[in-house]
Amino acid sequence: MKLLNKNEMIKRADSAFFWEERDIMAYADSEWIVK
């Protein structure tokens, strides 16, 4: 499981990467990803 500190992610310049990864995880249809 990947844990991210919300405040740190907001401060970092690569927050767009975080949102992209979140969207992929949210919409992926895989038995390996827990919803």
Secondary structure, 3 states (H helix, E strand, C coil): CCCCCHHHHHHCCCHHHHHHHHHHHHHCCCCCCCC
